[in-house]
């Protein structure tokens, strides 16, 4: 009984870690695509180095929305 519980727990932990890494990867790719394709005249990295809070808020909002979309997609 203990070994089955431990195996199931480790499997769920590994699966959640995989989902987390997948969500981070998709979020970063989405942010890069938006930066390169949609915002050609605004360099997000350069603006963040300058301390532009509007760009920081925009970038974090994109990552939050991508995370929400991924979480709803994974729930089925």
BABABA-41346 format. One record per atom (N, C-alpha, C, CB): residue number from 0; residue in one letter; atom name; x, y, z. Coordinates in steps of 0.1 Angstrom, whole numbers, plus 2048, in hexadecimal, padded with zeros to 3 digits. Glycine has a CB too. Layout:
N
[NUM,"A","CA",[X,Y,Z]];
...
! end
This chain:
76
[0,"X","N",[808,7F4,800]];
[0,"X","CA",[800,800,800]];
[0,"X","C",[809,80D,800]];
[0,"X","CB",[7F7,800,80C]];
[1,"X","N",[813,80D,808]];
[1,"X","CA",[81C,818,809]];
[1,"X","C",[823,81B,7FC]];
[1,"X","CB",[826,817,814]];
[2,"X","N",[828,810,7F5]];
[2,"X","CA",[82F,812,7E9]];
[2,"X","C",[826,817,7DD]];
[2,"X","CB",[836,805,7E5]];
[3,"X","N",[81A,813,7DD]];
[3,"X","CA",[811,817,7D3]];
[3,"X","C",[80E,826,7D5]];
[3,"X","CB",[804,80F,7D3]];
[4,"X","N",[80C,82A,7E1]];
[4,"X","CA",[809,838,7E4]];
[4,"X","C",[816,841,7E1]];
[4,"X","CB",[806,83A,7F3]];
[5,"X","N",[822,83C,7E4]];
[5,"X","CA",[82E,844,7E1]];
[5,"X","C",[830,844,7D1]];
[5,"X","CB",[83A,83D,7E7]];
[6,"X","N",[82D,83A,7CA]];
[6,"X","CA",[82E,83A,7BC]];
[6,"X","C",[824,844,7B5]];
[6,"X","CB",[82C,82C,7B6]];
[7,"X","N",[818,843,7BA]];
[7,"X","CA",[80E,84D,7B5]];
[7,"X","C",[811,85B,7B8]];
[7,"X","CB",[800,849,7BB]];
[8,"X","N",[817,85E,7C4]];
[8,"X","CA",[81B,86B,7C8]];
[8,"X","C",[826,870,7BF]];
[8,"X","CB",[81E,86C,7D6]];
[9,"X","N",[830,868,7BD]];
[9,"X","CA",[83B,86C,7B5]];
[9,"X","C",[837,86E,7A6]];
[9,"X","CB",[846,861,7B5]];
[10,"X","N",[82E,865,7A1]];
[10,"X","CA",[829,867,794]];
[10,"X","C",[822,874,792]];
[10,"X","CB",[820,85B,790]];
[11,"X","N",[819,878,79C]];
[11,"X","CA",[812,884,79B]];
[11,"X","C",[81C,890,79C]];
[11,"X","CB",[808,885,7A6]];
[12,"X","N",[826,88F,7A5]];
[12,"X","CA",[830,89A,7A6]];
[12,"X","C",[837,89C,799]];
[12,"X","CB",[83A,896,7B1]];
[13,"X","N",[83B,891,793]];
[13,"X","CA",[842,892,786]];
[13,"X","C",[839,898,77B]];
[13,"X","CB",[847,884,781]];
[14,"X","N",[82D,894,77B]];
[14,"X","CA",[823,899,771]];
[14,"X","C",[821,8A8,773]];
[14,"X","CB",[816,892,772]];
[15,"X","N",[81F,8AC,77F]];
[15,"X","CA",[81E,8BB,782]];
[15,"X","C",[82A,8C3,77F]];
[15,"X","CB",[81A,8BD,791]];
[16,"X","N",[836,8BD,781]];
[16,"X","CA",[842,8C4,77D]];
[16,"X","C",[843,8C5,76E]];
[16,"X","CB",[84E,8BC,783]];
[17,"X","N",[83F,8BB,767]];
[17,"X","CA",[83F,8BC,758]];
[17,"X","C",[835,8C6,753]];
[17,"X","CB",[83B,8AE,753]];
[18,"X","N",[829,8C7,759]];
[18,"X","CA",[820,8D1,755]];
[18,"X","C",[825,8DF,758]];
[18,"X","CB",[812,8CF,75D]];
[19,"X","N",[82C,8E1,764]];
[19,"X","CA",[831,8EE,767]];
[19,"X","C",[83C,8F2,75D]];
[19,"X","CB",[837,8ED,775]];
[20,"X","N",[845,8E9,75A]];
[20,"X","CA",[84F,8EC,750]];
[20,"X","C",[84A,8EF,743]];
[20,"X","CB",[85A,8E1,74F]];
[21,"X","N",[840,8E8,73F]];
[21,"X","CA",[839,8EA,732]];
[21,"X","C",[832,8F8,732]];
[21,"X","CB",[82E,8DF,72F]];
[22,"X","N",[82C,8FC,73D]];
[22,"X","CA",[825,909,73D]];
[22,"X","C",[82F,914,73D]];
[22,"X","CB",[81D,909,74A]];
[23,"X","N",[83A,912,744]];
[23,"X","CA",[845,91D,743]];
[23,"X","C",[84B,91E,736]];
[23,"X","CB",[850,919,74D]];
[24,"X","N",[84D,913,72F]];
[24,"X","CA",[852,914,721]];
[24,"X","C",[849,91A,718]];
[24,"X","CB",[856,905,71D]];
[25,"X","N",[83C,916,718]];
[25,"X","CA",[832,91C,70F]];
[25,"X","C",[830,92B,712]];
[25,"X","CB",[825,915,711]];
[26,"X","N",[831,92F,71F]];
[26,"X","CA",[830,93D,723]];
[26,"X","C",[83B,945,71E]];
[26,"X","CB",[82F,93E,732]];
[27,"X","N",[847,940,71F]];
[27,"X","CA",[853,947,71A]];
[27,"X","C",[853,949,70A]];
[27,"X","CB",[860,941,71E]];
[28,"X","N",[84E,93E,704]];
[28,"X","CA",[84D,93E,6F5]];
[28,"X","C",[843,948,6F1]];
[28,"X","CB",[84A,930,6F0]];
[29,"X","N",[838,949,6F8]];
[29,"X","CA",[82D,952,6F5]];
[29,"X","C",[832,961,6F7]];
[29,"X","CB",[820,950,6FD]];
[30,"X","N",[839,963,701]];
[30,"X","CA",[83E,970,704]];
[30,"X","C",[849,974,6F9]];
[30,"X","CB",[845,971,712]];
[31,"X","N",[851,96B,6F5]];
[31,"X","CA",[85B,96E,6EA]];
[31,"X","C",[854,971,6DD]];
[31,"X","CB",[865,963,6E9]];
[32,"X","N",[84A,969,6DA]];
[32,"X","CA",[843,96B,6CD]];
[32,"X","C",[83C,978,6CD]];
[32,"X","CB",[838,960,6CB]];
[33,"X","N",[835,97C,6D8]];
[33,"X","CA",[82F,989,6D9]];
[33,"X","C",[839,994,6D8]];
[33,"X","CB",[827,98A,6E6]];
[34,"X","N",[844,992,6DF]];
[34,"X","CA",[84F,99C,6DE]];
[34,"X","C",[854,99E,6D0]];
[34,"X","CB",[85A,998,6E8]];
[35,"X","N",[857,993,6C9]];
[35,"X","CA",[85D,994,6BC]];
[35,"X","C",[853,998,6B0]];
[35,"X","CB",[864,988,6B8]];
[36,"X","N",[847,992,6B1]];
[36,"X","CA",[83D,994,6A6]];
[36,"X","C",[834,9A0,6A8]];
[36,"X","CB",[835,987,6A5]];
[37,"X","N",[82E,9A1,6B4]];
[37,"X","CA",[824,9AB,6B6]];
[37,"X","C",[82A,9B9,6BA]];
[37,"X","CB",[81A,9A6,6C0]];
[38,"X","N",[834,9B8,6C2]];
[38,"X","CA",[83A,9C4,6C8]];
[38,"X","C",[848,9C7,6C2]];
[38,"X","CB",[83B,9C4,6D7]];
[39,"X","N",[848,9C9,6B5]];
[39,"X","CA",[855,9CA,6AE]];
[39,"X","C",[85C,9D7,6B2]];
[39,"X","CB",[853,9CB,69F]];
[40,"X","N",[855,9E1,6B6]];
[40,"X","CA",[85B,9EE,6B9]];
[40,"X","C",[85E,9EF,6C8]];
[40,"X","CB",[852,9F9,6B5]];
[41,"X","N",[85A,9E6,6D0]];
[41,"X","CA",[85D,9E6,6DF]];
[41,"X","C",[866,9DA,6E2]];
[41,"X","CB",[84F,9E6,6E7]];
[42,"X","N",[871,9DD,6E8]];
[42,"X","CA",[87A,9D2,6ED]];
[42,"X","C",[877,9D0,6FC]];
[42,"X","CB",[889,9D6,6EB]];
[43,"X","N",[870,9C5,6FF]];
[43,"X","CA",[86C,9C3,70C]];
[43,"X","C",[877,9C2,716]];
[43,"X","CB",[863,9B6,70D]];
[44,"X","N",[882,9BB,712]];
[44,"X","CA",[88D,9B9,71B]];
[44,"X","C",[894,9C6,71E]];
[44,"X","CB",[898,9AF,715]];
[45,"X","N",[896,9CF,714]];
[45,"X","CA",[89C,9DC,716]];
[45,"X","C",[893,9E5,71F]];
[45,"X","CB",[89F,9E3,708]];
[46,"X","N",[886,9E4,71C]];
[46,"X","CA",[87D,9ED,725]];
[46,"X","C",[87D,9E8,733]];
[46,"X","CB",[86F,9EC,71F]];
[47,"X","N",[87E,9DB,735]];
[47,"X","CA",[87F,9D6,743]];
[47,"X","C",[88C,9DA,74A]];
[47,"X","CB",[87E,9C6,743]];
[48,"X","N",[897,9DA,742]];
[48,"X","CA",[8A3,9DF,748]];
[48,"X","C",[8A3,9EE,74C]];
[48,"X","CB",[8AF,9DD,73E]];
[49,"X","N",[89B,9F5,745]];
[49,"X","CA",[899,A04,748]];
[49,"X","C",[88F,A06,754]];
[49,"X","CB",[893,A0B,73C]];
[50,"X","N",[888,9FB,758]];
[50,"X","CA",[87F,9FC,763]];
[50,"X","C",[871,A00,75F]];
[50,"X","CB",[884,A06,76D]];
[51,"X","N",[86D,9FE,753]];
[51,"X","CA",[860,A01,74E]];
[51,"X","C",[855,9F8,754]];
[51,"X","CB",[85F,A01,73E]];
[52,"X","N",[84D,9FD,75D]];
[52,"X","CA",[844,9F4,764]];
[52,"X","C",[838,9F0,75C]];
[52,"X","CB",[83F,9FC,771]];
[53,"X","N",[835,9F8,752]];
[53,"X","CA",[82A,9F5,749]];
[53,"X","C",[82D,9E8,741]];
[53,"X","CB",[826,A01,73F]];
[54,"X","N",[839,9E8,73C]];
[54,"X","CA",[83E,9DC,734]];
[54,"X","C",[83F,9D0,73D]];
[54,"X","CB",[84B,9DF,72D]];
[55,"X","N",[843,9D2,749]];
[55,"X","CA",[844,9C6,753]];
[55,"X","C",[836,9C1,756]];
[55,"X","CB",[84B,9CB,760]];
[56,"X","N",[82C,9CA,758]];
[56,"X","CA",[81E,9C6,75A]];
[56,"X","C",[819,9BE,74E]];
[56,"X","CB",[816,9D2,75E]];
[57,"X","N",[81C,9C4,742]];
[57,"X","CA",[817,9BD,736]];
[57,"X","C",[81D,9AF,734]];
[57,"X","CB",[81A,9C6,72A]];
[58,"X","N",[82A,9AE,736]];
[58,"X","CA",[830,9A1,735]];
[58,"X","C",[82B,997,73F]];
[58,"X","CB",[83F,9A2,736]];
[59,"X","N",[829,99B,74B]];
[59,"X","CA",[824,992,756]];
[59,"X","C",[816,98E,753]];
[59,"X","CB",[825,998,763]];
[60,"X","N",[80E,997,74E]];
[60,"X","CA",[800,994,74A]];
[60,"X","C",[7FF,98A,73F]];
[60,"X","CB",[7F9,9A1,746]];
[61,"X","N",[808,98B,735]];
[61,"X","CA",[808,981,72B]];
[61,"X","C",[80B,973,730]];
[61,"X","CB",[813,985,720]];
[62,"X","N",[815,973,739]];
[62,"X","CA",[819,966,73F]];
[62,"X","C",[80D,960,748]];
[62,"X","CB",[825,967,748]];
[63,"X","N",[806,969,74F]];
[63,"X","CA",[7FB,964,757]];
[63,"X","C",[7F0,95E,74E]];
[63,"X","CB",[7F5,96F,760]];
[64,"X","N",[7ED,965,743]];
[64,"X","CA",[7E2,961,73A]];
[64,"X","C",[7E6,953,733]];
[64,"X","CB",[7DF,96B,72F]];
[65,"X","N",[7F3,952,72F]];
[65,"X","CA",[7F7,945,729]];
[65,"X","C",[7F6,93A,734]];
[65,"X","CB",[806,947,724]];
[66,"X","N",[7FA,93D,740]];
[66,"X","CA",[7F9,933,74B]];
[66,"X","C",[7EA,92F,74D]];
[66,"X","CB",[7FF,938,758]];
[67,"X","N",[7E1,939,74D]];
[67,"X","CA",[7D3,935,74E]];
[67,"X","C",[7CE,92D,743]];
[67,"X","CB",[7CA,942,74F]];
[68,"X","N",[7D2,930,737]];
[68,"X","CA",[7CE,928,72B]];
[68,"X","C",[7D3,91A,72C]];
[68,"X","CB",[7D2,92F,71E]];
[69,"X","N",[7DF,918,730]];
[69,"X","CA",[7E5,90B,731]];
[69,"X","C",[7DF,903,73C]];
[69,"X","CB",[7F5,90C,734]];
[70,"X","N",[7DC,90A,747]];
[70,"X","CA",[7D6,902,753]];
[70,"X","C",[7C8,8FD,74F]];
[70,"X","CB",[7D6,90B,75F]];
[71,"X","N",[7C0,906,748]];
[71,"X","CA",[7B3,901,744]];
[71,"X","C",[7B4,8F6,739]];
[71,"X","CB",[7AB,90D,73E]];
[72,"X","N",[7BE,8F7,731]];
[72,"X","CA",[7C0,8ED,727]];
[72,"X","C",[7C4,8DF,72D]];
[72,"X","CB",[7CA,8F1,71D]];
[73,"X","N",[7CC,8E0,738]];
[73,"X","CA",[7D0,8D3,73E]];
[73,"X","C",[7C5,8CD,746]];
[73,"X","CB",[7DC,8D6,746]];
[74,"X","N",[7BC,8D5,74B]];
[74,"X","CA",[7B1,8D0,753]];
[74,"X","C",[7A7,8C8,74B]];
[74,"X","CB",[7AA,8DB,75B]];
[75,"X","N",[7A6,8CC,73E]];
[75,"X","CA",[79D,8C5,735]];
[75,"X","C",[790,8CB,735]];
[75,"X","CB",[79B,8B7,739]];
! end
